Amino acid sequence: MGELSGLTEAEVSERRRRGDGEQQEQSITKSRSRIIREHLFTLFNGLNFLIAALLFAVGAYSNMLFISIIILNLLIGIFQEL
């Protein structure tokens, strides 16, 4: 077997001119809105906010203290990722 070699500069230029190869660089960062959405809309948060809403509906306000910890955890997570 012969030695392997890559494309020549002319072949690369021709293929790029035709539109072959990678066209667009992929972003490795998330937008701020995506970060917030990913932290806010989780199953864990959904269940906790549902429980808080049910406690609010029946007037058990003193039992809703846990939601402040959930909100603090949410804010810390968003801040750290930003």
N, C-alpha and C positions, 0 to 999 in steps of 0.2 A: 504494500500500500504506500501511496505517496504521502507527502507531508500535507497536513490540513492547513488551509489558509482562509482568511476572511475575504470580504468583498474589497474590491479596489475603490479608491476615492471616486472614480468615474461611475462605477456601478452604484455606489451609495448616493451620489448626486442624482443619478437618473431615477432611482427608486423613490427618492424624496420628492422629486419633481412630479412623479406620477401619483404621489399621495400614499405610497406604501409606507408601512412602519407605524411607529407611534405618532399620533397626531396631536395629542393634548397631554400636558403634564397633569397628573392627578394631585389634587390638594391633599396634604397630609394633616391639615388642621381642620377643626370644626368651626362653624360659625357660632356666634354667641347665642343666637336663637336656638340652634340645634342642641347646644350644651344645656341650655335651660330646659328645653323640651325633654331631653333624655333624663334629666334629673327629676323633673316635676312629674312626668307621666309614667310612673312605675306602678307595678301591682302593689307593692308595699305601701306606697303613698296613697294610692287609691283606696285601699282597705282602711288605712288609718283615717283618712278624711271622711270616708263613709261612716265609720264608727263615731267620729267627732260630730258629724251632722246628726246622727241618730241621738247621741247624748244631748245635743243642743235642742233637738225637737222635743225631748221629754223633760227638759229643764234641769238636767243633771250637770250643771255648769262646773261644779267643783271637780267632777271626774274628767273634765276636758283639759287638765293641765298637761297631759302627755302630748297634746298637739303642739305645744310650744317647743318641746324637744324635737319633734318631727320637723317643724319648720326651721329650727336652728340647724339640724343635721342637713336639711336640704340646702340652706344658704351656705353652709361651710363647704359642701360638695361642689356647688356651683362656683364659689369663689376659688377653690383650689384648682379646678379645671380651667377656669379663665386665666 
